[in-house]
């Protein structure tokens, strides 16, 4: 699967310091809401000891149990790979033309997020997000050991 995204990302001009977001959750479902939510009242999370070493890039990654709309969830906190930065983006007004460039604005940044799975703990072997994070770490390692040279 490939995604072709034509976007213009805008950083806030009036505030050079972008706020840091503390609780980013990637849920295994679609919710028809984008934006802040009062999750402390509806999304109750309990930290559990991690027993699997491959849940994230660090063996001591915190893991969690929760329920959302009656469904059991298991989650793990994942660091954004080294040399990368996580952004929370908000889509601005885009013309109805589907080939137009999307207007995305940076609302906040993050260094960690929690990814959730239904009834099973996400690991690098069963979760596409954690697999992608592993590839990002691999590219950092490859880049550290090889340099590209161009010939004129």
URSULDA-V180064 format. One record per residue. RES is the residue in three letters. SS is DSSP state (2 for helix, 1 for strand, 0 for the rest). Layout:
res: (RES & RES)
ss: (SS & SS)
//
This chain:
res: (UNK & UNK & UNK & UNK & UNK & UNK & UNK & UNK & UNK & UNK & UNK & UNK & UNK & UNK & UNK & UNK & UNK & UNK & UNK & UNK & UNK & UNK & UNK & UNK & UNK & UNK & UNK & UNK & UNK & UNK & UNK & UNK & UNK & UNK & UNK & UNK & UNK & UNK & UNK & UNK & UNK & UNK & UNK & UNK & UNK & UNK & UNK & UNK & UNK & UNK & UNK & UNK & UNK & UNK & UNK & UNK & UNK & UNK & UNK & UNK & UNK & UNK & UNK & UNK & UNK & UNK & UNK & UNK & UNK & UNK & UNK & UNK & UNK & UNK & UNK & UNK & UNK & UNK & UNK & UNK & UNK & UNK & UNK & UNK & UNK & UNK & UNK & UNK & UNK & UNK & UNK & UNK & UNK & UNK & UNK & UNK & UNK & UNK & UNK & UNK & UNK & UNK & UNK & UNK & UNK & UNK & UNK & UNK & UNK & UNK & UNK & UNK & UNK & UNK & UNK & UNK & UNK & UNK & UNK & UNK & UNK & UNK & UNK & UNK & UNK & UNK & UNK & UNK & UNK & UNK & UNK & UNK & UNK & UNK & UNK & UNK & UNK & UNK & UNK & UNK & UNK & UNK & UNK & UNK & UNK & UNK & UNK & UNK & UNK & UNK & UNK & UNK)
ss: (0 & 0 & 0 & 0 & 0 & 0 & 1 & 1 & 1 & 1 & 0 & 0 & 0 & 0 & 0 & 0 & 0 & 0 & 0 & 1 & 0 & 0 & 0 & 0 & 1 & 1 & 0 & 0 & 0 & 0 & 0 & 0 & 0 & 0 & 0 & 0 & 0 & 0 & 2 & 2 & 2 & 2 & 0 & 0 & 1 & 1 & 1 & 1 & 0 & 0 & 0 & 0 & 0 & 0 & 0 & 0 & 0 & 0 & 0 & 0 & 0 & 0 & 1 & 1 & 1 & 1 & 1 & 1 & 0 & 0 & 1 & 1 & 1 & 1 & 1 & 1 & 1 & 1 & 1 & 0 & 0 & 0 & 0 & 0 & 0 & 1 & 1 & 1 & 1 & 1 & 1 & 0 & 0 & 0 & 0 & 0 & 0 & 0 & 0 & 0 & 0 & 1 & 1 & 1 & 1 & 1 & 1 & 1 & 1 & 1 & 0 & 1 & 1 & 1 & 1 & 1 & 1 & 1 & 0 & 0 & 0 & 0 & 0 & 0 & 0 & 0 & 0 & 2 & 2 & 2 & 2 & 2 & 2 & 2 & 2 & 2 & 2 & 2 & 2 & 2 & 2 & 2 & 2 & 2 & 2 & 0 & 0 & 0 & 0 & 0 & 0 & 0)
//
